[in-house]
Amino acid sequence: MLLGLGLVLFLILLALGTWQVQRLHWKEGLLQTIDQRTHSPPRPLAEVENEFASSGDVDYTPVTAMGTFLHQGERHFFATWEGASGFDVFTPLQLDDGRFVLVNRGFVPYDLKDAAKRPQGQVAGKVTVTGLARNPLTAKPSMMLPDNDLKKNIFYWKDRDAMAQSAGLPAGARLVPFFIDADKAPNPGGLPVGGVTIIDLPNSHLQYAVTWYGLAAALAGVLILRLRRSAKDASARKSESIFGKHDA
């Protein structure tokens, strides 16, 4: 029974190690893609939209867009930056063709969530935004996250449609299908702080794989010792049985 359970656990540990190896290859590919994209020159919004229409993936692609911010439609995504808690400010940018794109202008401290406390950053008139395109999420990424609180204008995950619908946009407003994270270009008054996109993603899958495979190897050693002991005990019992018969 114990040997059977040990064998099952051994196979589970091997499977976990193999899964981490697969995740390692995926993460390395993702990091390479991010590096290539973020070091490419910004592209016009229309080009990036065409890319999204054909591939569905423009994450971390540098992009430039022109329009006018609708600051009254700010949406606030709970975030941390350099050890401080606060919010990333997502503001609708109205394009010349009447459509809107949600722009993550950057981080503001928790006690400056109210835009009235940082009026200098509410730039008026036409602006040019340069940043990184970010793919939309299709669902809440984790059940551990709280639900978005639209009444308090606090978002715990980036629900693009809910952000847009609660931002007071005109009826029938058309949206660019992805976000833009603004770059580090300073805003008047210093807020929001742009360039908050996390580029250096953690990659610990190799360590995890080594851990799981190491545990599998240790368990295999225990199982082998157990099997040898069982075989030795069985041999001893057989010898005792044989000698017992001769003595009789």
Residue pairs with C-beta under 8 A, 6 or more apart in sequence:
2 226
3 223
3 226
3 227
3 230
6 219
6 222
6 223
6 226
7 223
9 219
10 216
10 219
10 220
10 223
13 212
13 213
13 215
13 216
13 219
14 212
14 213
14 216
16 212
17 209
17 211
17 212
17 213
17 216
18 209
20 205
20 206
20 208
20 209
20 212
21 205
21 209
23 205
23 208
24 203
24 205
24 206
24 209
27 201
27 203
27 205
28 203
30 201
31 201
31 203
33 60
34 59
34 60
34 199
34 201
37 59
37 60
37 61
37 62
37 132
38 60
38 62
38 132
38 199
40 61
40 62
41 62
42 62
42 63
42 64
42 130
43 61
43 62
43 63
43 64
44 63
44 64
45 63
45 64
45 65
45 95
45 101
45 176
48 58
48 61
48 63
48 133
48 178
49 176
49 177
51 58
51 61
52 58
52 133
52 177
52 178
56 135
57 135
58 133
58 135
58 178
59 132
59 133
59 134
59 135
60 132
60 133
60 134
60 197
60 199
61 132
61 133
62 130
62 131
62 132
62 133
63 130
63 131
63 132
63 133
63 180
64 128
64 129
64 130
65 93
65 95
65 101
65 103
65 128
65 129
65 176
65 180
66 95
66 96
66 126
66 127
66 128
66 129
67 93
67 94
67 95
67 96
67 101
67 126
67 127
67 129
68 93
68 94
68 124
68 125
68 126
68 127
69 91
69 92
69 93
69 94
69 103
69 105
69 122
69 123
69 124
69 127
70 91
70 92
70 93
70 94
70 100
70 167
70 168
70 169
71 91
71 115
71 122
72 168
73 91
73 92
73 167
73 168
73 169
74 89
74 90
74 91
74 115
74 153
74 167
75 89
75 90
75 91
75 102
75 153
75 155
75 163
75 166
75 167
76 87
76 88
76 89
76 90
76 113
76 153
76 154
76 155
77 87
77 88
77 89
77 90
77 104
77 155
77 156
77 158
78 85
78 87
78 154
78 155
78 156
79 85
79 86
79 87
79 88
79 107
79 196
80 86
81 107
81 193
81 196
84 109
84 110
85 109
85 110
86 107
86 108
86 109
86 110
86 112
86 113
87 107
87 108
87 110
87 113
87 154
88 104
88 105
88 106
88 107
88 192
88 196
89 104
89 105
89 106
89 107
89 108
89 192
90 102
90 103
90 104
90 105
90 155
90 158
90 163
90 179
91 102
91 103
91 105
92 100
92 101
92 102
92 103
92 164
92 167
92 169
93 100
93 101
93 102
93 103
93 127
93 129
93 180
94 100
95 101
95 176
98 174
99 173
99 174
99 175
99 176
100 164
100 169
100 173
100 174
100 175
100 176
101 175
101 176
101 178
101 179
101 180
102 160
102 163
102 164
102 167
102 175
102 176
102 179
102 180
103 129
103 131
103 179
103 180
103 181
103 182
104 131
104 134
104 179
104 180
104 181
104 182
104 196
104 197
105 121
105 182
105 187
105 192
105 194
106 182
106 187
106 191
106 192
106 193
106 194
106 195
106 196
107 192
107 193
107 196
108 118
108 191
108 192
108 193
111 117
112 118
112 191
115 121
115 122
118 189
118 191
118 192
119 189
120 187
120 188
120 189
120 191
121 187
121 188
121 189
121 190
121 191
121 192
123 187
123 188
129 180
129 182
130 182
130 183
130 185
131 180
131 181
131 182
131 183
131 194
131 197
132 180
132 181
132 183
132 197
133 178
133 179
133 180
134 158
134 178
134 179
134 180
134 181
134 197
135 178
135 179
136 158
136 160
136 177
136 178
136 179
137 157
137 158
137 159
137 160
140 147
140 157
140 159
141 157
145 156
145 157
146 156
147 156
148 154
148 155
148 156
148 157
148 159
148 162
149 155
149 156
150 162
150 166
153 166
155 162
155 163
158 179
160 175
160 178
160 179
164 173
164 175
181 196
181 197
182 194
182 195
183 194
183 195
184 194
184 195
185 194
186 194
187 193
187 194
